[in-house]
Amino acid sequence: MPNLWNVDKLEPVEGVVVPGRTLPAVFWNAVAMRADKTWLREKKLGIWHSWSWRRTGEAVREVACGLMALGLQGGERVSILSNTVVQWVLADLGVLCAGGVSSGIYPTDAAQQVHYLCEDSASVVLFVEDDEQLDKALEVRQRLPALRHIVVFDMEGLHDLDDARVLSFDRLRELGREFAARCPDALAERMQAIAAEALAILVYTSGTTGKPKGVMHSHRTLLTSMRGLQRVIASTESDERMAFLPLCHIAERMGGEYFSMYTGARLNFVENPETVPENVREIAPTVFLAVPRIWEKFYSAVTIAVGEAGRVQQLAYAWGIGVGMQVAERVFAGRAVPWWLKLQFLAARFVVLDNVRKMIGVHRTRFCITGAAPISPDLVRWYGALGVPMLEVWGMSETGGVSTCMPAQRIRPGSIGPAVPWNEVRIDPASGEILVRGANVFIGYLNQPRESAEAFDADGWLHTGDVGTVDADGCYRITDRMKDIIITAGGKNITPSEWENELKFSPYVTDAVVIGDQRPYLTALVMIDQENVERYAQDHDIPFGNYASLTRAPEVRALIQREIDKINAKFARVEQIKKFHLLETRLTAEDEELTPTMKLKRKFVQSKYAPQIDAMYS
C-alpha cells in the first residue's frame, strides 16, 4: 500500500543529520552545509521571495551582534510579540546565538498579558511585529523596569516615531554590522560559551487553569526532540513545509522552525492567518503540520462544496470516498488490499479524489501531522480515504512537543501511537494518568519551584494531566484530561472530549463544551461555524441580521439539534446530550473564552455562562 499512499520516504533516519551540541551550533553547521540552497520563503505583495541559508546566516549574525551591541548578556531574556513571519525566526536564532533566552508571546494577547509575560520572564528586549503590537508594548512599558529596548519588524506607519528606546529591525541589523566590524570574534566567543544544559527558550502554557507558566527548555532537551523527530517522521531537503501556526507554541517552534533547520526542508511562510487556505494550495506542502481546527475546516469546506454541487458530482464523490474508505480500513487493519480494489482506488483518485486533494492543497502531501488537541477518528479515516495518511502525535510544551507518534505504516484512528524512541511513556496504575520520562522533558517552570517539583514524581516521571490507556502493541489512547472527567449526579464517569470531538466533526460546529459534573444529565455549550451556518441560512431563506440572531434562529437550532442527534445515537443513554446552548458571540483568540490555540477554556466558559447552563437544568 505504500505506493498508493505515497509514504515510501517515511523510513526512520538514524544518525546525526547536522552536528552540534547547541541550537546555534546546529544552525551554523547547517548554513555551512547548505549555503546557497533555499531555506525560507515569504510572500510579499503577491511575489514569493527566497532566503538562502547563507543569506539567513548573515541576517542572524547581524541580529545577534546587534543585540550584543545593545548590551544583551548571556542568559538574559528576550521576548518576541509577532505573527509567524520570517523575522520571527531571524530574531529567535539571533537571540540564541547571542547566548540569550528566547520567549514568544501570542500576537493576539492583550497589553496586560504582554506585561505579565515580559515581567515574569524579566525580558530586557522585546521584538514586536508592527505598530499594533508596539502600542501594546508602549502601554505597559513604564511597568517593566527591566525592559531596555523595543525592536519593530515592520515600521510602516512609524517613520515619524521618535523614541530612543524603540528602533527598527533594520537599524538593529546595522548596529550588528558595526559591532561585528569592531569586535569580529565576539559572537563566536559568545556562542562557544553556551553550555548544552543552558536555558534556551521559554514556552508559556496557554493558561487554561490559571496564569501561564514559563516552560523552560535547555539546548539539550530541544536537540533531543529535534533529532528524534527524524526517526519517526523523516524529512529531507526536498520537502516543502508551511509555517503558519504561532511560533510561540511548541508545535510550530519545534515541528516547523527547528525541525526544518535540522532537515533542510524549505519553510514557506503564509501571508497572514486569513490567507492560509489560499497559501496551502500555492505551496502544496509535502509534509503538513496543523492542529485539528485546520483539518476540520478543510473537511467542512469540502462537505459544503459537495452539498452545493450537482447530482452527478455528488454521486461521484460518494463513490470515490466510499472506495477510499474501503482501502483505508484495510490499510488501518493491516490487511492486504486486493488488486481489484487498488484499481478502483486509482480510478477514484483520477475521477474525484485528486480534485478534492487539490481543493485542499494536499495533492503533494506525503503525510499530514496533527497534534496540540484531540482529533476525531472519523477525520483521520476521511483523510485516509483521500489517500493522505494522517499521523497523530501527542505531547506537550513540557516534553518538547512530541512524546508519542502514530507510524504511517500502521495508523489506528483514535490512537496517538506508541512512545517515541527518545522518551518513556507509561500509565499510572492508580489514576490512569499518562506519565513521561526522558531527556526531552523540560527543566522546570520559570520562577515556580513548587509547581516544578509537583510536576514530577520521585522517580522522575512527569505528570501530564492526560488520562489514557495502552493496548498490547504499546499504542496509547487519550481518554480525557484528569481535571475534565465528569461524574454525573448518578455517579457515572463521563469523558467529555470524546463526545466533543465527534460534534466538532460537523461542518456546522467549531467547538463545544460538555457540561454535567454533579448534574442529572449532560448538556453542551456549542460554538457554531459562522461561515458554514450563514451559508446554510442563505440557502434555506432563513432571516438573520448578525451572528447573535443567527444562533437564535429556530431553523439553526434545529440544524444543530440534528447534528447532536446523530452523535447521541453513538452513545449510551446516560452519555447523551439532553439540551444545548449556542454561544451568541463569535469568539476569536483575543476573547477570554479561548486559548491562543483556539480551544475553549472549559472552566472559564462554565463560569462565565453559568446562568445559561443553569437554565438548561431548570
NUGUVEX-931091 format. One record per residue (C-alpha): residue number from 0; z, y, x. Coordinates in pm, 1 decimal, decimal comma. Each point is the difference from the previous one (the first is absolute). Layout:
N
R     i         pz         py         px
R   NUM          Z          Y          X
...
//
This chain:
618
R     i         pz         py         px
R     0        0,0        0,0        0,0
R     1       37,2      249,4      287,0
R     2     -375,8       68,7       -7,0
R     3       12,3       96,3     -369,1
R     4      311,3      212,0       45,1
R     5      -98,9      136,0      343,5
R     6      337,9      -56,6      165,2
R     7     -134,9     -176,1      306,8
R     8      130,0      280,4      228,7
R     9      357,4      -43,9     -113,5
R    10      106,7     -246,7      264,0
R    11      321,4      113,3      173,0
R    12      -40,9      179,5      332,6
R    13      255,8      -96,4      262,5
R    14       76,5      194,2      314,9
R    15       14,8      372,7       67,8
R    16     -304,0      205,2     -103,5
R    17      122,9      322,0      163,4
R    18      290,0       -6,8      247,9
R    19      289,1      245,7        6,3
R    20      376,9       -1,3      -51,1
R    21        8,7      319,1     -209,9
R    22     -231,9      149,8     -262,2
R    23     -125,2      273,3      239,8
R    24      -78,2     -263,6      262,8
R    25     -198,5     -205,7     -251,7
R    26     -185,1      310,2     -117,9
R    27     -108,2      110,0      347,3
R    28     -101,5     -352,1       97,4
R    29     -210,1      -13,2     -317,2
R    30     -162,4      333,8       91,9
R    31      -87,4     -136,1      345,1
R    32     -142,4     -321,2     -147,5
R    33     -206,1      159,2     -279,5
R    34      -84,1      347,6      137,0
R    35     -306,8      121,4     -191,8
R    36       21,4     -240,8     -290,9
R    37       91,2      151,6     -336,6
R    38      357,9      -35,4     -124,8
R    39       61,0      267,3     -267,0
R    40     -238,4      141,1     -260,9
R    41       59,3      286,3     -243,0
R    42     -212,6      164,9     -265,6
R    43      -26,4      379,4       -9,5
R    44     -226,7      193,5     -235,6
R    45     -189,7     -315,6      -84,6
R    46      -67,5     -102,7      362,1
R    47      171,3     -279,8      190,6
R    48      131,1       92,1      346,1
R    49       97,1     -257,3      262,8
R    50      278,7        1,6      254,8
R    51      -57,2     -219,4      304,1
R    52      293,8     -154,1      178,6
R    53      -56,7      239,8      290,0
R    54       -5,4      306,5     -226,8
R    55      309,8     -121,9     -183,4
R    56      175,6      -49,2      333,2
R    57      -81,1      355,8      107,3
R    58      141,6      138,1     -326,8
R    59      315,0     -212,9       21,5
R    60       54,1      110,9      360,5
R    61      -28,3      364,1     -104,1
R    62      241,6      -46,7     -290,8
R    63      253,7     -179,3      220,2
R    64      -22,5      260,8      275,3
R    65       11,5      278,0     -258,6
R    66      325,6     -139,2     -137,4
R    67      140,3      -21,5      350,6
R    68     -104,3      363,7       53,4
R    69      202,8       86,0     -310,7
R    70      299,6     -169,2      161,0
R    71        1,1     -338,1     -173,2
R    72      233,6     -234,8      183,4
R    73       -2,3     -379,7        2,7
R    74      172,7     -140,7     -307,2
R    75      -31,1      318,9     -209,4
R    76     -134,8      -40,8     -351,7
R    77     -319,9      143,7     -145,8
R    78      -97,8      -20,6     -368,6
R    79     -350,3       -6,2     -151,3
R    80      -53,7      134,9     -354,2
R    81     -358,8      -73,1      -93,5
R    82     -246,0     -213,3     -189,5
R    83     -178,5     -275,2      189,5
R    84     -233,1      187,7      235,2
R    85     -118,0      -49,3      358,3
R    86      242,4      266,0      123,6
R    87      290,6     -213,6     -129,3
R    88      -95,5     -272,7      247,1
R    89      -54,3      247,9      284,3
R    90      340,0      158,1      -63,6
R    91      175,4     -336,1      -32,0
R    92     -142,5     -136,6      324,8
R    93       54,6      333,6      175,1
R    94      368,1       -3,1      -94,7
R    95       38,8     -357,6      123,5
R    96     -178,6       73,1      328,4
R    97      232,2      295,9       60,0
R    98      295,4     -235,3      -38,7
R    99       96,1      137,6     -341,3
R   100       84,4     -175,6     -325,3
R   101     -253,5       33,4     -281,7
R   102      106,6       25,6     -365,6
R   103     -228,7       32,4     -301,4
R   104       62,0      192,7     -321,8
R   105     -192,3      -62,2     -322,9
R   106     -226,4      296,8      -84,6
R   107      118,3      -24,2     -360,6
R   108      364,0       62,8       97,9
R   109      157,8      320,6     -128,4
R   110      147,2      262,1      232,1
R   111      353,4     -132,6      -47,5
R   112     -107,2     -347,8      108,4
R   113     -177,7      147,1      302,7
R   114      327,2      173,1       87,1
R   115      199,6     -321,4      -31,2
R   116     -239,8     -205,1      214,3
R   117      -32,5      262,9      273,1
R   118      376,8       54,0        4,6
R   119       82,9     -371,3        3,2
R   120     -246,8      -67,7      282,4
R   121       96,6      321,3      185,4
R   122     -370,4       78,0       41,3
R   123      -77,2      269,8      256,4
R   124     -372,1       25,3      -85,5
R   125     -166,4      -39,5     -339,0
R   126     -374,3      -61,7      -43,0
R   127     -135,8      110,0     -339,8
R   128     -345,6      -50,9     -145,2
R   129      -80,9      337,5     -156,7
R   130      131,7      311,9     -169,4
R   131      141,3     -198,4     -292,8
R   132      215,1     -215,1      228,5
R   133       85,8      299,2      218,6
R   134      148,9      175,2     -304,1
R   135      245,3     -288,2      -42,1
R   136       98,7       17,1      365,5
R   137       49,3      376,8       -1,8
R   138      210,6      -24,7     -316,2
R   139      261,0     -215,1      176,0
R   140      -43,2      106,9      364,1
R   141      307,4      223,7        3,0
R   142      216,2     -303,2      -81,8
R   143     -145,7     -203,8      287,3
R   144      153,6      139,6      319,6
R   145     -143,0     -283,2      212,3
R   146     -360,2       75,5     -105,6
R   147     -165,9      202,7      275,5
R   148     -369,8       -5,6      -85,6
R   149     -240,0      -72,9     -287,1
R   150     -356,0     -111,2       78,2
R   151     -273,2       31,1     -265,9
R   152     -301,8     -234,4       -4,5
R   153     -222,3      207,3     -232,8
R   154       32,3      378,6       34,6
R   155     -236,7       88,4     -285,4
R   156      159,6      288,0     -189,5
R   157      252,3       58,6      279,5
R   158     -202,5      200,5      252,0
R   159      211,5      310,9      -59,4
R   160      327,0     -187,8       46,9
R   161      224,5      168,9      254,8
R   162      294,1     -225,9       77,7
R   163      109,8      -74,9      354,8
R   164      133,3     -343,6      -98,9
R   165     -315,8     -111,3     -183,6
R   166     -313,2      -93,6      192,6
R   167     -325,5     -174,4      -75,9
R   168      -88,0     -351,8      110,2
R   169     -282,6      143,4      209,4
R   170      243,2      237,3      173,4
R   171      231,4     -293,0       75,4
R   172     -290,4     -180,0      165,2
R   173      -77,4      314,5      204,2
R   174      361,6        7,8      119,4
R   175      -40,0     -363,9       91,2
R   176     -304,9       63,9      214,5
R   177      179,9      284,8      178,7
R   178      309,4     -214,1       54,3
R   179     -206,8     -290,7      136,5
R   180     -169,1      234,6      248,2
R   181      337,9      122,9      126,9
R   182      177,0     -338,4       -4,4
R   183     -268,0     -271,3       32,8
R   184      247,6     -286,8       48,2
R   185      259,5       98,8     -259,9
R   186     -140,4     -202,5     -291,7
R   187      -42,1     -319,0      204,0
R   188      356,4       34,8      125,5
R   189      129,5       55,8     -353,0
R   190     -179,5     -310,0     -130,6
R   191      116,8     -210,2      292,9
R   192      359,4       86,0      -90,3
R   193      -31,4     -137,5     -355,8
R   194      190,5     -326,9      -37,7
R   195     -125,8     -276,7     -226,6
R   196      336,1        8,1     -179,7
R   197      -16,4      377,0      -55,4
R   198      -20,0      138,3     -353,2
R   199     -366,1       63,9      -87,9
R   200      -32,0       84,8     -369,9
R   201      202,5       63,9     -313,2
R   202     -121,7     -131,6     -334,3
R   203      198,1      134,7     -291,9
R   204       55,6     -231,4     -294,7
R   205     -128,7      112,9     -338,4
R   206      346,9       80,9     -130,1
R   207       -7,5     -210,5     -318,5
R   208      376,7      -60,7       23,8
R   209      118,8      323,7      158,1
R   210      -92,7      233,3      283,0
R   211     -271,8     -132,3      231,5
R   212      123,7     -179,9      309,8
R   213     -169,6       41,0      337,4
R   214     -114,4     -343,2      116,5
R   215        0,8        0,8      381,5
R   216     -264,6     -199,5      188,0
R   217      -27,0      -33,0      375,0
R   218     -321,6      -45,4      194,8
R   219       90,7     -365,5       40,1
R   220       46,9      -70,0     -372,6
R   221     -327,6      174,4      -83,3
R   222     -196,5     -182,0      269,8
R   223      137,5     -330,0     -128,9
R   224     -147,6       66,0     -345,4
R   225     -319,1      160,1      127,9
R   226      -89,7     -288,8      229,1
R   227      121,8     -256,6     -249,9
R   228     -237,5      118,1     -271,9
R   229     -295,7     -112,1      210,9
R   230      131,6     -355,4      -31,9
R   231      -22,2       -3,2     -381,2
R   232     -263,4      258,3     -105,7
R   233     -224,1       16,0      304,4
R   234     -212,4      313,1       36,4
R   235     -262,2      107,7      253,0
R   236     -178,3      310,8      128,4
R   237     -280,6      -68,0     -250,0
R   238      230,7       42,0     -298,7
R   239       -4,0      306,2     -224,3
R   240      341,7      104,2     -129,9
R   241       93,5      278,1     -239,3
R   242      297,3      235,9       36,2
R   243      122,4      152,6     -324,5
R   244      355,4     -121,7      -65,9
R   245      279,2      234,3      119,5
R   246       42,6      -34,5      375,6
R   247      373,0       60,4      -34,4
R   248       18,5     -336,7     -180,6
R   249       28,1     -308,0      220,0
R   250     -307,0     -162,5     -160,9
R   251     -257,3      253,6      121,1
R   252      190,7       83,5      318,8
R   253        8,9     -361,5      117,1
R   254     -285,7     -165,0     -190,9
R   255     -233,6      296,3       45,9
R   256       68,1      226,4      298,4
R   257      179,2     -230,0      244,9
R   258     -185,2     -322,4      -84,4
R   259     -343,6      165,0       26,8
R   260      114,0      159,7      327,0
R   261       77,8     -347,7      127,0
R   262     -309,9     -181,0     -131,6
R   263     -254,2      280,7       38,8
R   264     -104,8       -8,8     -366,7
R   265     -154,7      328,1     -116,9
R   266      236,6      202,8     -216,8
R   267     -174,0      208,5     -268,5
R   268      195,3      282,4     -166,2
R   269      -71,5       85,3     -363,3
R   270      -69,2      361,3      -91,9
R   271      307,1       28,1     -222,3
R   272      207,0     -227,2     -228,1
R   273     -226,8       78,2     -298,7
R   274     -319,7     -119,3      172,6
R   275      122,7     -350,1       89,1
R   276     -231,4     -186,3     -245,8
R   277     -309,4      185,4      126,2
R   278       98,9      -32,8      366,4
R   279       61,4     -373,3      -35,7
R   280     -358,3      -49,2     -109,9
R   281     -122,8      210,5      293,9
R   282      215,0     -168,2      263,5
R   283      -24,8     -353,8     -140,4
R   284      298,5     -119,5      205,6
R   285      -13,3     -348,6      144,0
R   286      381,3      -20,6       -7,5
R   287      166,4      184,1     -286,5
R   288      373,3       72,3      -15,2
R   289      134,9      152,3     -323,1
R   290      293,0       -9,0     -240,0
R   291      -13,3     -176,3     -340,1
R   292      -56,9      330,4     -183,5
R   293     -339,6       33,7      173,7
R   294     -104,7     -357,7      -75,6
R   295      104,3       46,3     -363,3
R   296     -206,1      319,3      -21,7
R   297     -312,7     -174,2      128,1
R   298       45,6     -285,2     -246,1
R   299       56,2      246,3     -285,9
R   300     -316,7      191,6       88,5
R   301     -205,3     -320,9      -11,0
R   302      161,6     -114,2     -325,0
R   303      -71,8      332,2     -170,7
R   304     -358,1        9,6      135,0
R   305      -68,7     -350,9     -129,9
R   306      144,8       94,2     -337,1
R   307     -246,4      290,1      -23,2
R   308     -299,1     -205,2      120,7
R   309     -259,1     -168,4     -219,8
R   310       37,8     -348,3     -143,4
R   311     -223,0     -159,4      264,8
R   312      199,9      153,5      285,5
R   313      325,8     -107,7     -159,1
R   314     -119,4     -358,2      -33,0
R   315     -127,7        0,2      359,5
R   316      335,0      129,5      125,2
R   317      195,0     -255,4     -203,9
R   318     -216,2     -281,5      136,7
R   319       15,7      123,1      359,6
R   320      373,9       60,5        7,2
R   321       51,9     -337,9     -172,5
R   322     -193,5     -176,8      276,2
R   323      192,3      199,5      260,9
R   324      330,9     -102,9     -157,6
R   325      -98,1     -367,2       17,3
R   326      -79,5       36,7      369,8
R   327      314,2      200,7       71,0
R   328      230,3     -247,3     -174,0
R   329     -144,8     -287,9      202,5
R   330       40,3      194,9      323,6
R   331      356,7      101,5      -90,3
R   332       82,3     -363,3      -75,9
R   333     -154,0     -121,2      326,9
R   334     -263,3     -204,2     -181,3
R   335     -363,2      -36,8       99,4
R   336     -258,1      211,9     -181,7
R   337     -284,9     -222,3     -123,2
R   338     -353,9       91,0      100,4
R   339     -109,6       82,8     -353,9
R   340      286,6      249,4      -37,0
R   341      -83,5      155,9      337,6
R   342     -353,8       58,6     -124,0
R   343      130,1      152,0     -322,5
R   344      230,0      227,9      196,0
R   345     -284,5      119,4      223,8
R   346     -205,6       69,8     -311,8
R   347      295,2      180,0     -161,5
R   348       38,7      219,5      306,3
R   349     -370,1       85,6       -2,3
R   350       -9,6       76,2     -373,7
R   351      327,5      183,9      -56,0
R   352      292,5      -45,0      240,9
R   353     -157,2      177,6      297,9
R   354      -64,3      301,6     -223,9
R   355      365,5        1,3     -100,2
R   356      100,7      -15,5      365,8
R   357     -229,8      294,1       81,7
R   358      140,6      196,5     -292,7
R   359      348,1      -34,4      152,3
R   360     -115,0       30,9      361,8
R   361      109,9     -345,2      118,6
R   362     -346,2     -150,6       48,6
R   363       56,9      -28,8      377,6
R   364      370,8      -80,5      -19,8
R   365       99,1     -322,9      173,3
R   366      347,0       16,9     -149,6
R   367      227,7      240,2     -183,9
R   368      365,0       49,9       88,7
R   369      253,1       97,2     -264,2
R   370      363,9       88,5       50,3
R   371      280,9      255,7      -52,4
R   372       53,5     -122,2     -358,5
R   373      -46,4     -320,6     -201,5
R   374     -347,1      -72,0     -136,4
R   375     -106,0     -200,4     -303,2
R   376     -121,5     -352,5       91,7
R   377     -285,0       49,1     -248,7
R   378     -124,4      291,5      208,0
R   379       -8,9     -220,3      310,9
R   380     -200,7     -255,3     -200,4
R   381     -244,3      266,1     -121,5
R   382      -77,2      122,9      351,2
R   383      -32,7     -361,8      107,5
R   384     -253,3      -50,2     -279,3
R   385     -203,4      284,1      151,1
R   386        3,6     -191,0      327,4
R   387      244,8      236,3      171,7
R   388      318,6     -165,7      129,0
R   389      311,2      208,3      -72,0
R   390      285,2      -61,1      242,4
R   391      342,9      105,5     -118,3
R   392      239,6      107,2      272,9
R   393      368,0       68,6      -40,0
R   394      237,4      196,7      211,7
R   395      178,8      331,1        9,3
R   396       38,5      305,0      218,5
R   397      292,1     -172,7      166,7
R   398     -216,4     -295,5      112,4
R   399     -297,4      198,7      126,5
R   400     -199,0      -55,9     -317,8
R   401      -77,0     -372,7        0,1
R   402      232,9     -301,3       -3,9
R   403     -211,2     -245,4     -198,8
R   404     -377,4      -21,7      -41,3
R   405     -221,4     -212,8     -221,2
R   406     -260,7     -185,4      212,4
R   407     -357,0       51,0     -124,0
R   408      -68,6     -371,3       24,5
R   409      276,5      -94,9     -250,7
R   410       59,2      285,4     -241,0
R   411      258,6      -65,1     -271,0
R   412        4,6      272,5     -266,6
R   413      356,7      107,6      -66,6
R   414      115,3      -91,8      349,9
R   415       48,0      229,2      298,7
R   416      -75,3     -280,5      244,7
R   417      198,4     -148,8      286,0
R   418      201,3      189,4      260,7
R   419     -210,6      160,0      271,1
R   420       43,0     -153,0      347,3
R   421      189,6      294,7      146,6
R   422      298,3      -15,3     -234,2
R   423      216,8     -246,5     -188,1
R   424       44,5        6,5     -377,3
R   425      246,2     -195,8     -211,9
R   426      161,5        0,0     -342,9
R   427      374,5       62,1      -26,1
R   428      123,9     -313,4     -181,0
R   429      278,0      191,4     -174,4
R   430     -188,9      301,0     -137,2
R   431     -367,7      -93,8       25,7
R   432      -60,3      313,2      209,4
R   433     -277,4       -6,3      259,1
R   434      126,3       52,5      355,0
R   435     -203,7       92,7      309,1
R   436       72,3      -21,5      370,8
R   437     -226,5       79,8      294,6
R   438     -104,7      238,0      277,0
R   439     -190,3      210,3     -256,0
R   440      314,2       94,6     -195,0
R   441      110,4      362,8       24,4
R   442      286,9      120,1      218,2
R   443      197,2      171,4     -277,2
R   444       11,2      295,4     -239,1
R   445       14,8      345,9      155,5
R   446      344,6      161,7      -26,2
R   447      126,7     -283,2     -221,3
R   448      196,3     -252,0      209,1
R   449      177,6     -152,9     -299,8
R   450     -323,4      -65,3     -192,4
R   451     -158,2     -134,4      319,9
R   452      283,7     -247,7       47,5
R   453       -4,1     -104,8     -366,3
R   454     -373,3      -76,1       17,6
R   455       63,1     -302,8      225,3
R   456      220,7     -307,4      -24,9
R   457      201,4     -143,2      286,6
R   458     -297,0     -202,7      127,1
R   459     -238,0      294,1       12,1
R   460     -187,1      -73,4     -324,3
R   461     -126,3      310,7     -182,5
R   462       84,9       16,6     -370,4
R   463     -326,0      108,7     -167,2
R   464      127,2       39,6     -356,5
R   465     -288,7     -212,5     -131,7
R   466       72,9     -322,6     -186,1
R   467     -240,7     -287,2       45,1
R   468      -77,4     -366,9       35,7
R   469     -179,0     -213,6      258,8
R   470     -203,9     -314,4      -63,0
R   471      -38,4     -316,2      203,9
R   472     -287,0      153,5      200,3
R   473      207,5      299,2      105,8
R   474     -173,4      248,2     -233,1
R   475      230,4      263,1     -146,3
R   476       -3,7      159,4     -341,7
R   477      175,0      322,8      -99,4
R   478      174,9      -27,6     -333,8
R   479      162,0      344,5       -9,4
R   480      220,7      255,8      166,8
R   481      366,4     -100,6        0,3
R   482       96,3      330,1     -159,9
R   483     -269,4      -28,9     -269,4
R   484       88,0     -337,4     -154,3
R   485       82,1       42,6     -368,8
R   486      279,0     -194,7     -168,2
R   487      -35,4       38,2     -376,0
R   488      292,1       17,5     -243,0
R   489      -66,6     -367,7      -69,4
R   490       49,7      -84,9      368,2
R   491     -367,1      -68,7       78,7
R   492     -118,8       95,8      351,6
R   493     -334,9      182,5      -10,1
R   494     -218,6      103,0      294,3
R   495     -174,8      315,0     -129,0
R   496     -259,2       32,2      278,0
R   497     -190,3     -308,7     -116,8
R   498      -47,3      148,0     -347,4
R   499      -77,3      346,8      137,2
R   500     -267,8     -134,7      232,6
R   501     -169,0     -174,8     -289,6
R   502       -9,5      322,4     -202,3
R   503     -134,8      204,3      293,1
R   504     -298,0     -237,0        1,9
R   505     -109,4      175,4     -320,2
R   506     -256,7      277,2       58,6
R   507      194,4      219,5     -242,0
R   508      336,4      -17,9      180,8
R   509       89,0      161,8      332,7
R   510      364,2     -107,4       27,2
R   511      291,7     -128,8     -204,9
R   512      373,2      -54,8       23,0
R   513      163,7     -280,9     -196,0
R   514      344,2       82,4     -144,8
R   515      261,1     -244,0     -127,0
R   516      305,8      -29,6      223,2
R   517      297,6      -74,2     -230,5
R   518     -229,6       64,8     -296,5
R   519      -83,2     -235,4     -289,2
R   520     -374,9       -9,0       79,6
R   521     -258,8      135,4      242,6
R   522     -182,1      331,0      -35,4
R   523     -238,9      187,4      228,7
R   524      -82,5      351,7      113,7
R   525     -377,0       15,0       48,6
R   526     -218,1      249,0      187,3
R   527     -357,9      -11,6     -125,9
R   528     -314,0       37,5      211,6
R   529     -117,3      342,9     -112,6
R   530     -366,5      -34,1       93,7
R   531      -53,8     -336,1     -168,5
R   532      206,6       76,9     -309,2
R   533     -176,4      334,8      -44,5
R   534     -332,6     -179,3       17,5
R   535      122,9     -251,5     -257,6
R   536      110,5      283,2     -227,0
R   537     -336,5      175,0       29,7
R   538     -191,2     -320,9      -68,3
R   539      208,7      -67,0     -312,3
R   540        9,3      359,6     -131,6
R   541      374,5       29,9       49,6
R   542      101,4      368,4       -2,9
R   543      220,9      130,0      281,8
R   544       62,7      334,8      166,4
R   545      191,8      -88,0      316,7
R   546      170,1     -288,1      176,4
R   547      309,3       12,2     -221,7
R   548     -201,7       -7,3     -322,5
R   549     -198,4     -291,8      139,8
R   550      318,4     -205,5       45,3
R   551      112,1       83,7     -355,7
R   552     -323,5     -106,6     -169,1
R   553       61,9     -305,9     -221,9
R   554     -326,6     -155,3      116,2
R   555      106,1       27,7      365,8
R   556      338,1     -151,9      -78,3
R   557     -183,2     -283,1     -175,7
R   558     -221,2      -44,0      307,5
R   559      302,4      -35,8      229,0
R   560      169,7     -226,5     -253,1
R   561     -297,3     -235,8       17,2
R   562       22,9       -2,7      379,7
R   563      372,3      -79,7      -21,8
R   564      -62,1     -272,0     -258,9
R   565     -242,0     -172,9      240,0
R   566      268,1      -12,2      268,2
R   567      282,0      -93,8     -236,6
R   568     -194,9     -313,4      -82,7
R   569       49,2     -115,7      360,1
R   570      380,2       24,6      -11,3
R   571      284,4     -165,1     -184,6
R   572      132,5      186,2     -303,8
R   573      308,0      128,8      183,5
R   574     -228,1      144,8      272,4
R   575     -232,1      184,8     -239,1
R   576      -15,4      376,5      -44,0
R   577      113,4       98,8     -350,1
R   578      -59,3      376,5       19,2
R   579     -154,9      250,6      237,7
R   580      -10,1      374,6       63,4
R   581     -298,6      183,2      150,1
R   582       96,7      264,1      254,4
R   583     -141,7      326,5     -129,4
R   584      -42,1      173,0      335,3
R   585     -272,3      -85,2      248,7
R   586      191,1      -68,3      319,6
R   587     -115,1       65,7      355,6
R   588      159,6      -69,2      338,4
R   589      157,3      345,6      -20,6
R   590      206,6      -98,9     -305,7
R   591      351,2     -132,9       46,0
R   592      -77,0     -313,0     -201,2
R   593     -242,5     -132,3      262,8
R   594       41,0      -98,3      361,2
R   595     -261,5      138,7      243,3
R   596     -172,4     -340,0      -24,0
R   597      -35,6       55,4     -377,8
R   598      259,0     -253,5     -117,6
R   599      231,1       86,9     -288,1
R   600      359,7       41,2      112,3
R   601      168,8     -250,9     -225,3
R   602      353,4      141,8       -3,2
R   603     -112,6      361,6      -13,9
R   604     -236,7      -69,9     -288,4
R   605      266,9     -189,8     -193,6
R   606      238,0      292,0       42,3
R   607     -247,1      278,5      -81,4
R   608     -140,6     -175,8     -306,2
R   609      332,5     -134,7     -127,9
R   610      -42,2      160,0     -346,4
R   611     -343,2     -158,3      -45,2
R   612      136,0     -334,6      118,6
R   613      298,7       19,0     -234,1
R   614     -236,7       78,2     -287,6
R   615     -176,7     -332,6       59,0
R   616      333,4     -177,7      -56,0
R   617      119,0      203,0     -297,8
//
